């Protein structure tokens, strides 16, 4: 019985230890570099236009969906019909299993 309790406590501690860094990272400002695209026109994922940035992380393609704010809306015409390299700063949070980036700055790479 003592072994089962110790095992349960160890597994619970491990789960908490792994969850805390990801919770702490949420809300911090990050810089994302990748390809800016339209989720509707380029990716065919949404019914209406929405900015996304796709980047490689750990050998996998990660898609950041940009939250709809004034800065994102103004920038959309740059990437609606064709993908372009972009750099964006903002905060990331998980929404419905997807990464959502609320941009505070976004620029085309030169």
C-alpha positions as CSV (number, residue, x, y, z in Angstrom):
1,X,0.0,0.0,0.0
2,X,2.8,2.4,0.9
3,X,4.4,1.7,-2.5
4,X,1.2,2.5,-4.3
5,X,0.8,5.8,-2.4
6,X,4.5,6.7,-3.1
7,X,4.0,5.9,-6.8
8,X,0.8,8.0,-7.0
9,X,2.5,10.9,-5.3
10,X,5.5,10.7,-7.6
11,X,3.4,10.6,-10.7
12,X,1.3,13.5,-9.5
13,X,4.4,15.5,-8.7
14,X,5.8,14.8,-12.2
15,X,2.5,15.9,-13.9
16,X,2.5,19.1,-11.9
17,X,6.2,19.8,-12.6
18,X,5.6,19.4,-16.4
19,X,2.5,21.5,-16.4
20,X,3.9,24.5,-14.5
21,X,6.4,25.7,-17.1
22,X,3.8,25.6,-19.9
23,X,1.4,27.6,-17.7
24,X,4.2,30.1,-16.9
25,X,5.1,30.5,-20.6
26,X,1.6,31.4,-21.5
27,X,1.2,35.2,-21.4
28,X,4.9,36.0,-21.9
29,X,5.8,38.0,-25.0
30,X,7.5,35.9,-27.6
31,X,8.9,36.5,-31.1
32,X,7.7,34.2,-33.9
33,X,9.4,34.0,-37.3
34,X,7.9,32.0,-40.1
35,X,5.6,32.1,-43.1
36,X,2.6,34.4,-42.8
37,X,-0.5,33.0,-44.6
38,X,-4.2,33.2,-44.7
39,X,-6.1,30.4,-43.0
40,X,-8.9,30.6,-45.6
41,X,-7.1,31.3,-48.9
42,X,-3.8,29.4,-48.4
43,X,-4.6,26.7,-45.9
44,X,-8.3,26.2,-46.6
45,X,-9.0,25.7,-42.9
46,X,-11.4,28.5,-42.1
47,X,-14.6,30.0,-43.6
48,X,-13.3,33.6,-43.3
49,X,-9.9,35.1,-43.7
50,X,-7.6,34.8,-40.7
51,X,-3.8,35.4,-40.4
52,X,-1.6,32.5,-39.4
53,X,2.1,32.1,-39.0
54,X,3.6,28.7,-39.7
55,X,7.0,27.9,-38.3
56,X,9.2,24.9,-37.7
57,X,9.7,23.8,-34.1
58,X,11.5,20.6,-33.3
59,X,11.2,19.4,-36.9
60,X,7.4,19.9,-36.9
61,X,5.3,22.6,-38.5
62,X,3.5,24.7,-35.9
63,X,0.7,27.0,-36.8
64,X,0.0,30.1,-34.8
65,X,-3.5,31.6,-35.5
66,X,-3.4,35.4,-35.0
67,X,-6.1,36.8,-32.7
68,X,-8.2,39.3,-34.6
69,X,-7.1,42.8,-33.4
70,X,-6.6,46.0,-35.3
71,X,-2.9,45.3,-36.0
72,X,-3.7,41.8,-37.4
73,X,-6.5,43.1,-39.6
74,X,-4.4,45.9,-41.0
75,X,-1.6,43.4,-41.9
76,X,-3.9,40.9,-43.6
77,X,-3.7,42.4,-47.1
78,X,0.1,41.6,-47.1
79,X,-0.4,37.8,-46.8
80,X,-4.0,37.1,-48.0
81,X,-3.2,35.9,-51.5
82,X,0.4,34.7,-51.1
83,X,2.6,33.5,-48.2
84,X,5.4,35.8,-47.1
85,X,8.1,35.6,-44.5
86,X,7.1,37.5,-41.3
87,X,8.3,38.3,-37.8
88,X,5.8,38.9,-35.1
89,X,5.9,39.7,-31.4
90,X,3.0,39.0,-29.0
91,X,1.6,36.7,-26.4
92,X,0.6,33.1,-27.1
93,X,-2.2,31.1,-25.5
94,X,-4.0,27.8,-26.2
95,X,-7.5,28.2,-27.5
96,X,-9.5,25.1,-28.5
97,X,-6.3,23.1,-28.9
98,X,-4.7,25.7,-31.2
99,X,-2.0,28.2,-30.5
100,X,-3.3,31.8,-30.7
101,X,-0.9,34.7,-31.0
102,X,-2.1,38.1,-30.0
103,X,0.3,40.3,-31.9
104,X,1.8,43.6,-30.6
105,X,4.1,44.0,-33.6
106,X,4.2,42.3,-37.0
107,X,6.5,43.0,-40.0
108,X,7.4,41.5,-43.4
109,X,11.0,40.1,-43.4
110,X,13.3,41.7,-45.9
